[in-house]
């Protein structure tokens, strides 16, 4: 059978080359590449027997665990399409993604599927549910237990040929306020975001090349970021397509002491984290308990999804002498991994060096601005970029544009300029999005939630600097005449309809929310309340 740049094909090439090597460490579980491959085969056969076929979508809803990747690989084996669902979502948000993606099947943890409640009845396309046990006694009707399904299915790898054109779908929050699915070809996402089989050099020329490269070694990589986000998922696939051992942080919340103990125990070489929100607690633990954690094997810290401050990087280098480099990646769901962060600009804005000449800053006519010109434009990438958004032609047309020379670009939404040395300076989102601990929050969604409280007359939501999270969600709220409400009451109210990371951490009650005569929000004023 011929092989292509299809993620299932690439994984199978590696599994055949190093079948007895440990592929995944997930809590107390350890799986070799052979075992992971066979379990993914079983999952694929079970789904096929229940009507899932090429092009069908399958939602994955769980915390970090081996089953998440087993299911993703198994779905790819069928040429079907996995859908990453954010486990932090409320029932309505979960139902939105599952419905919007037209998912025919759902694989998830018992507690998380139970969270759907009555909303599950609205999912007309959902035909099959697989439940991963998580110790809960929640009732999930009309479902099959994951392990029972695998035990009864065939482990044979007897699937047909696949294509590099098969669909990779990544759901992400962003400027619409509702999650959206970004559609990539398998080959494009592998080469643009998953290392291309050679993360520190040129991508491999053919799929078969992987079989020789993995025999050269492979590292031990600890992924702390959620698999259901691109930052964690992409690093996991870098590991699995290089014959590395992938260690998963499976805690329900980040625990720096336990993460460092895991890194020491597994002799982790590369540690993946989400910016300051994870690295600052690691530093605090190392400072509080010098000598407790043996990190002598740790050579690389790979961060993404949020900014890692220069002072944080410097301090970590001091505390971990073995650390050779901190790779602070910059990218996005619509552009893949675009480059590496470097020292910030003189005015404090983050900078990064593009990985290739396919990244540019475009003016309003979609023409690249010149380095050192000081001209501000939109950050864009061409070449291996997504096909568009799932079920959203209008948004696709706005984000993926074609210039006068017929070149197609992906606009990520960041405003930027180019320094004389070629580094790109990021000036901020062109739309109102708050990046808090690696999660994107659309301010109008939070404002709408606040305004559903009967005491609220008006509200503005902004992101304000936060040492740990990068930015935190804050709000200015005015109350209706004669009404009363405390910030604590408003916070509790939003928590009933929003995922926890979207809930305002600070609320200032003001006499009047400032707007222009035309009703335009004064976000600068709102930010000023927190200075």
Kinemage of the C-alpha trace (Angstrom):
@kinemage 1
@onewidth
@group {chain A} dominant
@subgroup {mainchain}
@vectorlist {calphas} color= white
{ca unk a 1} P 0.000 0.000 0.000
{ca unk a 2} L 1.394 3.394 -0.957
{ca unk a 3} L 1.861 5.976 1.774
{ca unk a 4} L 1.021 9.669 1.745
{ca unk a 5} L 1.465 12.677 4.008
{ca unk a 6} L -1.641 11.526 5.857
{ca unk a 7} L -1.364 11.622 9.643
{ca unk a 8} L -2.545 8.018 10.024
{ca unk a 9} L -0.037 6.859 7.399
{ca unk a 10} L 2.781 8.790 9.068
{ca unk a 11} L 1.977 7.351 12.476
{ca unk a 12} L 1.843 3.810 11.071
{ca unk a 13} L 5.250 4.265 9.437
{ca unk a 14} L 6.739 5.203 12.801
{ca unk a 15} L 4.913 2.412 14.649
{ca unk a 16} L 6.291 -0.157 12.214
{ca unk a 17} L 9.825 1.208 12.618
{ca unk a 18} L 9.898 1.266 16.453
{ca unk a 19} L 7.038 -1.036 17.572
{ca unk a 20} L 8.471 -1.838 21.002
{ca unk a 21} L 9.414 1.687 21.982
{ca unk a 22} L 7.220 3.437 24.569
{ca unk a 23} L 4.932 5.796 22.696
{ca unk a 24} L 2.787 7.279 25.482
{ca unk a 25} L 3.063 7.650 29.232
{ca unk a 26} L -0.314 8.689 30.609
{ca unk a 27} L -0.646 8.487 34.380
{ca unk a 28} L -0.039 4.855 35.310
{ca unk a 29} L -0.453 3.662 31.716
{ca unk a 30} L 2.414 3.036 29.313
{ca unk a 31} L 1.794 2.067 25.691
{ca unk a 32} L 4.316 1.002 23.093
{ca unk a 33} L 3.923 2.148 19.506
{ca unk a 34} L 2.590 -1.328 18.629
{ca unk a 35} L 0.004 -1.198 21.437
{ca unk a 36} L -1.084 2.328 20.558
{ca unk a 37} L -1.446 1.356 16.909
{ca unk a 38} L -3.496 -1.737 17.724
{ca unk a 39} L -5.815 0.151 20.081
{ca unk a 40} L -6.343 2.817 17.420
{ca unk a 41} L -7.144 0.026 14.922
{ca unk a 42} L -9.736 -1.387 17.309
{ca unk a 43} L -11.324 2.020 17.781
{ca unk a 44} L -11.459 2.516 14.017
{ca unk a 45} L -13.103 -0.866 13.427
{ca unk a 46} L -15.671 -0.190 16.144
{ca unk a 47} L -16.592 3.203 14.677
{ca unk a 48} L -16.812 1.743 11.174
{ca unk a 49} L -19.176 -0.959 12.443
{ca unk a 50} L -21.351 1.827 13.828
{ca unk a 51} L -21.652 3.765 10.619
{ca unk a 52} L -18.671 6.126 10.726
{ca unk a 53} L -16.887 6.420 7.392
{ca unk a 54} L -14.645 8.687 5.314
{ca unk a 55} L -15.493 12.356 5.746
{ca unk a 56} L -17.646 11.837 8.849
{ca unk a 57} L -16.784 13.921 11.904
{ca unk a 58} L -16.177 12.520 15.393
{ca unk a 59} L -16.043 14.788 18.455
{ca unk a 60} L -13.376 14.110 21.111
{ca unk a 61} L -14.150 15.355 24.612
{ca unk a 62} L -11.670 14.548 27.346
{ca unk a 63} L -8.797 15.835 29.423
{ca unk a 64} L -5.265 14.808 28.478
{ca unk a 65} L -5.051 11.043 28.409
{ca unk a 66} L -3.913 8.258 26.086
{ca unk a 67} L -7.452 7.656 24.826
{ca unk a 68} L -7.585 11.153 23.325
{ca unk a 69} L -4.758 10.327 20.932
{ca unk a 70} L -5.905 6.721 20.412
{ca unk a 71} L -9.253 8.053 19.251
{ca unk a 72} L -7.754 10.765 17.075
{ca unk a 73} L -5.447 8.294 15.317
{ca unk a 74} L -8.267 5.755 14.988
{ca unk a 75} L -10.563 8.292 13.365
{ca unk a 76} L -7.830 9.269 10.913
{ca unk a 77} L -7.346 5.600 10.007
{ca unk a 78} L -10.926 5.626 8.704
{ca unk a 79} L -10.313 8.843 6.754
{ca unk a 80} L -12.869 10.404 9.072
{ca unk a 81} L -12.333 13.750 10.839
{ca unk a 82} L -11.714 14.184 14.588
{ca unk a 83} L -13.161 17.304 16.229
{ca unk a 84} L -11.378 18.739 19.271
{ca unk a 85} L -13.917 19.907 21.861
{ca unk a 86} L -12.898 22.178 24.724
{ca unk a 87} L -13.602 20.378 28.010
{ca unk a 88} L -14.026 23.739 29.761
{ca unk a 89} L -17.193 24.542 27.846
{ca unk a 90} L -20.648 24.683 29.358
{ca unk a 91} L -23.443 22.398 28.105
{ca unk a 92} L -24.605 24.858 25.460
{ca unk a 93} L -21.057 25.518 24.252
{ca unk a 94} L -20.323 21.790 24.021
{ca unk a 95} L -23.522 21.201 22.104
{ca unk a 96} L -22.706 24.082 19.747
{ca unk a 97} L -19.368 22.574 18.654
{ca unk a 98} L -20.752 19.036 18.324
{ca unk a 99} L -23.709 20.312 16.293
{ca unk a 100} L -21.768 22.849 14.219
{ca unk a 101} L -19.238 20.168 13.228
{ca unk a 102} L -22.055 17.764 12.211
{ca unk a 103} L -20.481 15.092 14.416
{ca unk a 104} L -21.779 11.591 13.801
{ca unk a 105} L -20.072 10.186 16.900
{ca unk a 106} L -18.775 11.406 20.242
{ca unk a 107} L -15.901 9.897 22.246
{ca unk a 108} L -15.491 11.383 25.695
{ca unk a 109} L -15.156 11.052 29.431
{ca unk a 110} L -18.263 10.116 31.369
{ca unk a 111} L -18.359 13.293 33.471
{ca unk a 112} L -17.891 15.569 30.468
{ca unk a 113} L -20.525 13.870 28.300
{ca unk a 114} L -22.946 13.993 31.210
{ca unk a 115} L -22.430 17.763 31.315
{ca unk a 116} L -24.357 17.962 28.046
{ca unk a 117} L -27.537 17.029 29.882
{ca unk a 118} L -30.673 17.869 27.922
{ca unk a 119} L -28.609 19.646 25.256
{ca unk a 120} L -27.666 16.225 23.889
{ca unk a 121} L -31.219 15.845 22.616
{ca unk a 122} L -30.633 18.731 20.203
{ca unk a 123} L -27.786 16.941 18.403
{ca unk a 124} L -29.626 15.566 15.398
{ca unk a 125} L -26.529 14.187 13.612
{ca unk a 126} L -25.082 12.379 16.628
{ca unk a 127} L -25.592 8.639 16.115
{ca unk a 128} L -23.074 6.960 18.423
{ca unk a 129} L -21.479 7.741 21.809
{ca unk a 130} L -18.430 6.084 23.382
{ca unk a 131} L -17.830 6.671 27.084
{ca unk a 132} L -14.350 6.711 28.614
{ca unk a 133} L -14.567 5.881 32.297
{ca unk a 134} L -13.198 8.552 34.625
{ca unk a 135} L -14.337 7.237 38.007
{ca unk a 136} L -17.679 9.009 37.845
{ca unk a 137} L -21.064 7.377 38.358
{ca unk a 138} L -22.834 9.888 36.097
{ca unk a 139} L -25.484 8.289 33.903
{ca unk a 140} L -24.897 8.580 30.158
{ca unk a 141} L -27.811 6.915 28.319
{ca unk a 142} L -27.521 5.173 24.962
{ca unk a 143} L -23.748 4.880 25.078
{ca unk a 144} L -21.077 2.184 24.734
{ca unk a 145} L -18.155 1.853 27.107
{ca unk a 146} L -14.893 2.659 25.382
{ca unk a 147} L -12.932 -0.325 26.700
{ca unk a 148} L -15.781 -2.734 25.920
{ca unk a 149} L -15.842 -1.409 22.368
{ca unk a 150} L -12.101 -1.883 21.890
{ca unk a 151} L -12.103 -5.357 23.435
{ca unk a 152} L -14.727 -6.569 20.964
{ca unk a 153} L -13.128 -5.014 17.867
{ca unk a 154} L -10.381 -6.270 15.566
{ca unk a 155} L -6.786 -5.033 16.057
{ca unk a 156} L -5.989 -5.657 12.384
{ca unk a 157} L -4.564 -2.897 10.236
{ca unk a 158} L -6.589 -3.727 7.155
{ca unk a 159} L -7.692 -0.270 6.044
{ca unk a 160} L -7.573 1.118 2.534
{ca unk a 161} L -5.321 3.764 1.090
{ca unk a 162} L -5.562 7.280 2.428
{ca unk a 163} L -4.811 10.700 0.998
{ca unk a 164} L -2.709 13.709 1.940
{ca unk a 165} L -5.839 15.688 1.048
{ca unk a 166} L -7.850 14.181 3.919
{ca unk a 167} L -9.281 16.775 6.280
{ca unk a 168} L -7.730 17.941 9.544
{ca unk a 169} L -10.191 20.085 11.506
{ca unk a 170} L -9.199 22.315 14.423
{ca unk a 171} L -11.892 24.101 16.414
{ca unk a 172} L -10.720 27.310 17.999
{ca unk a 173} L -12.132 30.338 19.779
{ca unk a 174} L -11.511 33.686 18.179
{ca unk a 175} L -12.919 36.862 16.800
{ca unk a 176} L -16.421 35.580 16.113
{ca unk a 177} L -17.208 34.908 19.745
{ca unk a 178} L -18.222 31.352 18.912
{ca unk a 179} L -15.815 28.467 18.208
{ca unk a 180} L -14.993 27.909 14.564
{ca unk a 181} L -13.504 24.970 12.723
{ca unk a 182} L -10.339 25.608 10.719
{ca unk a 183} L -9.948 23.125 7.844
{ca unk a 184} L -6.491 21.954 6.755
{ca unk a 185} L -5.209 19.251 4.428
{ca unk a 186} L -3.234 16.604 6.351
{ca unk a 187} L -0.055 17.317 4.404
{ca unk a 188} L -0.292 21.047 5.005
{ca unk a 189} L -0.847 20.849 8.774
{ca unk a 190} L 1.960 18.288 9.145
{ca unk a 191} L 4.444 20.486 7.307
{ca unk a 192} L 3.190 23.840 8.632
{ca unk a 193} L 2.638 23.025 12.313
{ca unk a 194} L 3.802 19.523 13.293
{ca unk a 195} L 7.490 19.768 12.475
{ca unk a 196} L 7.334 18.092 9.078
{ca unk a 197} L 9.294 15.133 10.413
{ca unk a 198} L 12.286 17.370 11.203
{ca unk a 199} L 11.383 20.196 13.642
{ca unk a 200} L 14.836 21.810 13.568
{ca unk a 201} L 15.510 21.597 9.839
{ca unk a 202} L 13.984 21.077 6.437
{ca unk a 203} L 10.852 18.889 6.298
{ca unk a 204} L 11.205 15.307 5.125
{ca unk a 205} L 10.889 14.823 1.338
{ca unk a 206} L 8.742 11.671 1.423
{ca unk a 207} L 6.589 9.905 4.044
{ca unk a 208} L 8.835 6.830 3.934
{ca unk a 209} L 11.764 8.970 5.146
{ca unk a 210} L 10.273 8.815 8.644
{ca unk a 211} L 11.160 5.131 8.960
{ca unk a 212} L 14.869 5.936 8.769
{ca unk a 213} L 14.769 9.119 10.839
{ca unk a 214} L 13.072 7.534 13.863
{ca unk a 215} L 15.776 4.882 14.058
{ca unk a 216} L 18.211 7.672 14.930
{ca unk a 217} L 16.663 8.046 18.358
{ca unk a 218} L 13.756 10.150 19.449
{ca unk a 219} L 13.381 12.100 22.661
{ca unk a 220} L 11.132 12.099 25.707
{ca unk a 221} L 8.644 14.959 25.499
{ca unk a 222} L 6.302 16.109 28.268
{ca unk a 223} L 3.176 17.900 27.033
{ca unk a 224} L 1.454 20.031 29.662
{ca unk a 225} L -0.767 21.986 27.282
{ca unk a 226} L -4.222 20.540 26.570
{ca unk a 227} L -4.390 18.155 23.613
{ca unk a 228} L -7.675 19.765 22.641
{ca unk a 229} L -5.760 22.952 21.735
{ca unk a 230} L -3.449 23.289 18.765
{ca unk a 231} L -0.430 24.113 20.952
{ca unk a 232} L -0.540 20.795 22.803
{ca unk a 233} L -1.840 18.705 19.909
{ca unk a 234} L 0.864 19.840 17.508
{ca unk a 235} L 3.711 19.102 19.926
{ca unk a 236} L 2.189 15.677 20.603
{ca unk a 237} L 2.270 14.915 16.877
{ca unk a 238} L 5.847 16.162 16.598
{ca unk a 239} L 6.683 13.506 19.211
{ca unk a 240} L 4.610 10.702 17.674
{ca unk a 241} L 6.013 11.264 14.176
{ca unk a 242} L 9.607 11.266 15.414
{ca unk a 243} L 9.526 8.029 17.410
{ca unk a 244} L 9.738 9.915 20.689
{ca unk a 245} L 8.160 8.961 23.996
{ca unk a 246} L 5.236 11.292 24.707
{ca unk a 247} L 4.544 11.938 28.398
{ca unk a 248} L 1.165 13.541 29.117
{ca unk a 249} L 0.333 15.775 32.043
{ca unk a 250} L -3.057 14.323 33.005
{ca unk a 251} L -3.941 16.510 35.982
{ca unk a 252} L -7.234 18.364 35.924
{ca unk a 253} L -5.367 21.554 36.799
{ca unk a 254} L -1.727 22.586 36.531
{ca unk a 255} L 0.378 21.505 39.525
{ca unk a 256} L 3.962 22.722 39.184
{ca unk a 257} L 5.403 20.376 41.827
{ca unk a 258} L 3.831 17.294 40.249
{ca unk a 259} L 4.782 18.383 36.726
{ca unk a 260} L 8.426 18.768 37.757
{ca unk a 261} L 8.352 15.438 39.571
{ca unk a 262} L 6.978 13.820 36.420
{ca unk a 263} L 9.638 15.489 34.272
{ca unk a 264} L 12.378 14.285 36.629
{ca unk a 265} L 11.011 10.747 36.911
{ca unk a 266} L 10.655 10.264 33.158
{ca unk a 267} L 13.964 12.026 32.363
{ca unk a 268} L 12.151 14.422 30.071
{ca unk a 269} L 14.293 16.120 27.418
{ca unk a 270} L 11.648 18.508 26.021
{ca unk a 271} L 8.924 20.104 28.124
{ca unk a 272} L 5.935 21.788 26.485
{ca unk a 273} L 4.120 24.532 28.413
{ca unk a 274} L 1.787 27.485 27.841
{ca unk a 275} L 3.708 30.718 28.396
{ca unk a 276} L 3.918 32.513 31.727
{ca unk a 277} L 0.750 30.872 33.018
{ca unk a 278} L 2.660 27.599 33.428
{ca unk a 279} L 6.304 28.670 33.517
{ca unk a 280} L 5.956 31.119 36.431
{ca unk a 281} L 4.591 28.387 38.758
{ca unk a 282} L 7.449 26.085 37.680
{ca unk a 283} L 9.934 28.774 38.638
{ca unk a 284} L 8.218 29.344 41.984
{ca unk a 285} L 8.427 25.613 42.773
{ca unk a 286} L 12.107 25.430 41.806
{ca unk a 287} L 12.906 28.462 43.944
{ca unk a 288} L 10.952 27.164 46.920
{ca unk a 289} L 12.549 23.701 46.803
{ca unk a 290} L 16.068 23.896 45.362
{ca unk a 291} L 17.520 20.488 44.590
{ca unk a 292} L 14.208 18.635 44.917
{ca unk a 293} L 13.734 18.009 41.177
{ca unk a 294} L 16.490 16.450 39.071
{ca unk a 295} L 16.040 18.116 35.681
{ca unk a 296} L 19.484 17.276 34.371
{ca unk a 297} L 17.949 15.605 31.290
{ca unk a 298} L 15.904 18.686 30.373
{ca unk a 299} L 17.381 20.431 27.338
{ca unk a 300} L 14.463 22.259 25.720
{ca unk a 301} L 11.427 24.170 26.930
{ca unk a 302} L 8.886 24.618 24.134
{ca unk a 303} L 6.190 27.179 24.850
{ca unk a 304} L 3.227 28.296 22.800
{ca unk a 305} L -0.335 29.562 23.056
{ca unk a 306} L 0.662 32.556 25.195
{ca unk a 307} L 3.598 34.885 25.766
{ca unk a 308} L 6.621 33.863 27.822
{ca unk a 309} L 8.203 37.000 29.292
{ca unk a 310} L 11.946 37.632 28.857
{ca unk a 311} L 12.554 37.819 32.611
{ca unk a 312} L 10.790 34.475 33.052
{ca unk a 313} L 12.990 32.845 30.414
{ca unk a 314} L 16.149 34.272 31.988
{ca unk a 315} L 15.244 33.049 35.458
{ca unk a 316} L 14.419 29.551 34.211
{ca unk a 317} L 17.814 29.344 32.523
{ca unk a 318} L 19.398 30.203 35.889
{ca unk a 319} L 17.426 27.552 37.746
{ca unk a 320} L 17.890 24.759 35.177
{ca unk a 321} L 21.559 24.764 34.084
{ca unk a 322} L 21.021 21.901 31.614
{ca unk a 323} L 18.456 23.936 29.648
{ca unk a 324} L 19.969 24.695 26.251
{ca unk a 325} L 17.114 26.623 24.699
{ca unk a 326} L 13.627 27.987 25.213
{ca unk a 327} L 11.637 27.747 21.992
{ca unk a 328} L 8.854 30.300 22.293
{ca unk a 329} L 6.758 29.502 19.238
{ca unk a 330} L 4.422 31.939 17.550
{ca unk a 331} L 1.560 30.823 15.371
{ca unk a 332} L -2.147 30.307 15.144
{ca unk a 333} L -4.906 27.967 14.088
{ca unk a 334} L -5.152 29.702 10.710
{ca unk a 335} L -1.402 29.921 10.045
{ca unk a 336} L 0.330 27.042 11.809
{ca unk a 337} L 3.719 27.550 13.477
{ca unk a 338} L 5.030 30.764 11.963
{ca unk a 339} L 8.270 31.391 13.853
{ca unk a 340} L 10.175 31.784 17.100
{ca unk a 341} L 9.923 34.669 19.550
{ca unk a 342} L 13.003 36.830 20.091
{ca unk a 343} L 13.767 39.768 22.397
{ca unk a 344} L 10.886 42.266 22.508
{ca unk a 345} L 11.032 45.614 20.749
{ca unk a 346} L 12.158 48.760 22.515
{ca unk a 347} L 8.552 49.682 23.242
{ca unk a 348} L 7.883 46.283 24.785
{ca unk a 349} L 5.965 44.661 21.949
{ca unk a 350} L 6.693 40.973 21.294
{ca unk a 351} L 8.776 40.089 18.229
{ca unk a 352} L 9.362 36.883 16.338
{ca unk a 353} L 11.524 35.694 13.476
{ca unk a 354} L 9.554 33.921 10.712
{ca unk a 355} L 10.554 30.327 9.969
{ca unk a 356} L 10.323 30.855 6.216
{ca unk a 357} L 9.635 33.470 3.558
{ca unk a 358} L 5.956 32.512 3.462
{ca unk a 359} L 5.138 34.946 6.300
{ca unk a 360} L 4.644 38.666 5.661
{ca unk a 361} L 2.961 41.822 6.881
{ca unk a 362} L 0.446 43.083 4.303
{ca unk a 363} L -0.944 46.573 3.832
{ca unk a 364} L -4.586 47.308 3.028
{ca unk a 365} L -3.948 46.422 -0.636
{ca unk a 366} L -2.474 43.037 0.386
{ca unk a 367} L 1.031 44.158 -0.576
{ca unk a 368} L 3.963 43.216 1.703
{ca unk a 369} L 5.322 46.121 3.740
{ca unk a 370} L 9.068 46.713 3.696
{ca unk a 371} L 11.329 45.890 6.615
{ca unk a 372} L 12.237 48.996 8.571
{ca unk a 373} L 9.569 51.130 6.879
{ca unk a 374} L 7.553 51.499 10.064
{ca unk a 375} L 4.407 50.748 8.089
{ca unk a 376} L 1.757 48.823 9.991
{ca unk a 377} L -0.223 46.035 8.374
{ca unk a 378} L -1.782 42.646 8.976
{ca unk a 379} L 0.280 39.558 9.679
{ca unk a 380} L -0.300 36.961 6.949
{ca unk a 381} L 0.973 33.619 5.712
{ca unk a 382} L 0.814 32.022 2.268
{ca unk a 383} L 1.628 28.581 0.910
{ca unk a 384} L 0.586 25.804 3.242
{ca unk a 385} L -2.465 27.399 4.808
{ca unk a 386} L -5.997 26.169 5.611
{ca unk a 387} L -8.740 25.502 3.107
{ca unk a 388} L -11.079 27.731 5.090
{ca unk a 389} L -13.613 27.514 7.917
{ca unk a 390} L -16.041 24.662 8.350
{ca unk a 391} L -19.593 25.681 7.409
{ca unk a 392} L -18.704 29.391 7.124
{ca unk a 393} L -18.075 30.698 3.624
{ca unk a 394} L -18.384 34.354 4.668
{ca unk a 395} L -15.702 34.072 7.334
{ca unk a 396} L -13.528 32.081 4.959
{ca unk a 397} L -13.731 34.892 2.408
{ca unk a 398} L -12.707 37.487 5.009
{ca unk a 399} L -9.761 35.546 6.439
{ca unk a 400} L -8.341 33.777 3.388
{ca unk a 401} L -7.771 36.389 0.709
{ca unk a 402} L -6.124 36.515 -2.720
{ca unk a 403} L -3.848 39.379 -3.780
{ca unk a 404} L -3.457 40.997 -7.193
{ca unk a 405} L -0.904 38.370 -8.231
{ca unk a 406} L -3.208 35.452 -7.427
{ca unk a 407} L -1.393 34.552 -4.196
{ca unk a 408} L -3.694 33.280 -1.453
{ca unk a 409} L -3.006 34.527 2.102
{ca unk a 410} L -4.288 33.664 5.571
{ca unk a 411} L -4.854 36.744 7.733
{ca unk a 412} L -4.420 35.832 11.384
{ca unk a 413} L -5.846 39.087 12.734
{ca unk a 414} L -2.653 40.512 14.263
{ca unk a 415} L -1.453 43.995 13.392
{ca unk a 416} L 2.310 44.188 12.969
{ca unk a 417} L 5.325 45.937 11.501
{ca unk a 418} L 8.745 44.649 10.394
{ca unk a 419} L 11.963 45.809 12.024
{ca unk a 420} L 15.051 46.486 9.891
{ca unk a 421} L 16.515 43.118 10.955
{ca unk a 422} L 13.481 41.276 9.533
{ca unk a 423} L 11.877 40.467 12.882
{ca unk a 424} L 8.112 40.955 12.980
{ca unk a 425} L 6.785 43.174 15.776
{ca unk a 426} L 3.305 42.238 17.004
{ca unk a 427} L 1.171 45.242 17.893
{ca unk a 428} L -2.068 43.579 18.949
{ca unk a 429} L -5.134 41.909 17.585
{ca unk a 430} L -7.086 43.689 14.960
{ca unk a 431} L -10.218 42.518 16.760
{ca unk a 432} L -11.082 42.488 20.422
{ca unk a 433} L -9.763 39.177 21.665
{ca unk a 434} L -8.253 38.545 25.099
{ca unk a 435} L -5.574 35.857 25.337
{ca unk a 436} L -5.730 34.664 28.929
{ca unk a 437} L -3.464 31.770 29.820
{ca unk a 438} L -3.535 30.493 26.248
{ca unk a 439} L -7.328 30.710 25.923
{ca unk a 440} L -8.941 33.254 23.602
{ca unk a 441} L -11.914 35.197 24.917
{ca unk a 442} L -14.154 37.307 22.700
{ca unk a 443} L -15.221 40.362 24.690
{ca unk a 444} L -18.688 40.748 23.194
{ca unk a 445} L -19.627 37.251 24.338
{ca unk a 446} L -18.753 38.138 27.941
{ca unk a 447} L -20.515 41.490 27.656
{ca unk a 448} L -23.642 39.741 26.457
{ca unk a 449} L -23.502 37.349 29.422
{ca unk a 450} L -23.172 40.236 31.872
{ca unk a 451} L -26.106 42.072 30.311
{ca unk a 452} L -28.426 39.125 30.908
{ca unk a 453} L -28.298 39.939 34.636
{ca unk a 454} L -31.430 41.971 35.431
{ca unk a 455} L -29.461 44.624 37.330
{ca unk a 456} L -26.969 45.348 34.524
{ca unk a 457} L -27.588 48.317 32.254
{ca unk a 458} L -24.367 48.305 30.235
{ca unk a 459} L -20.991 46.585 30.229
{ca unk a 460} L -17.596 46.675 28.549
{ca unk a 461} L -15.062 43.856 28.807
{ca unk a 462} L -11.328 44.289 28.340
{ca unk a 463} L -8.124 42.384 28.853
{ca unk a 464} L -5.769 43.808 31.461
{ca unk a 465} L -2.186 42.731 32.189
{ca unk a 466} L -1.770 39.777 34.517
{ca unk a 467} L 1.612 38.476 35.652
{ca unk a 468} L 0.563 34.831 35.541
{ca unk a 469} L -2.046 34.661 32.785
{ca unk a 470} L -0.610 37.304 30.459
{ca unk a 471} L -4.003 38.986 30.411
{ca unk a 472} L -7.074 38.554 32.582
{ca unk a 473} L -10.695 39.282 31.769
{ca unk a 474} L -12.000 42.462 33.399
{ca unk a 475} L -15.198 44.457 33.068
{ca unk a 476} L -16.738 47.883 33.639
{ca unk a 477} L -20.431 47.607 34.471
{ca unk a 478} L -23.160 50.178 35.024
{ca unk a 479} L -26.400 49.228 36.773
{ca unk a 480} L -29.980 49.992 35.856
{ca unk a 481} L -31.616 52.825 37.822
{ca unk a 482} L -32.638 51.607 41.261
{ca unk a 483} L -30.931 48.228 40.781
{ca unk a 484} L -28.174 46.784 42.925
{ca unk a 485} L -25.643 44.034 42.437
{ca unk a 486} L -22.182 43.264 43.726
{ca unk a 487} L -19.210 42.249 41.587
{ca unk a 488} L -19.361 38.839 43.263
{ca unk a 489} L -22.987 38.382 42.216
{ca unk a 490} L -22.204 39.353 38.642
{ca unk a 491} L -19.257 36.964 38.528
{ca unk a 492} L -21.437 34.131 39.797
{ca unk a 493} L -24.057 34.986 37.186
{ca unk a 494} L -21.652 34.809 34.242
{ca unk a 495} L -20.256 31.536 35.536
{ca unk a 496} L -23.619 29.881 34.844
{ca unk a 497} L -23.342 30.468 31.095
{ca unk a 498} L -19.626 30.871 30.348
{ca unk a 499} L -16.614 28.605 30.605
{ca unk a 500} L -14.531 29.468 33.659
{ca unk a 501} L -11.681 31.154 31.758
{ca unk a 502} L -14.160 33.600 30.188
{ca unk a 503} L -15.591 34.768 33.533
{ca unk a 504} L -14.382 38.268 34.521
{ca unk a 505} L -11.794 38.167 37.291
{ca unk a 506} L -12.290 41.879 38.025
{ca unk a 507} L -15.524 43.868 37.776
{ca unk a 508} L -15.720 47.611 38.422
{ca unk a 509} L -19.202 49.035 38.913
{ca unk a 510} L -19.335 52.566 37.477
{ca unk a 511} L -21.975 55.266 37.218
{ca unk a 512} L -21.907 55.171 33.442
{ca unk a 513} L -20.139 53.066 30.828
{ca unk a 514} L -18.488 55.462 28.397
{ca unk a 515} L -19.542 55.325 24.782
{ca unk a 516} L -19.383 57.760 21.876
{ca unk a 517} L -22.531 59.611 20.771
{ca unk a 518} L -22.885 56.889 18.118
{ca unk a 519} L -22.762 54.223 20.811
{ca unk a 520} L -19.226 53.056 20.064
{ca unk a 521} L -17.558 51.513 23.094
{ca unk a 522} L -14.656 53.365 24.711
{ca unk a 523} L -12.406 50.418 25.478
{ca unk a 524} L -9.431 52.672 26.195
{ca unk a 525} L -11.394 54.251 29.043
{ca unk a 526} L -12.369 50.828 30.355
{ca unk a 527} L -8.736 49.681 30.379
{ca unk a 528} L -7.804 52.908 32.179
{ca unk a 529} L -9.918 51.878 35.156
{ca unk a 530} L -7.341 49.186 35.894
{ca unk a 531} L -4.179 51.283 35.534
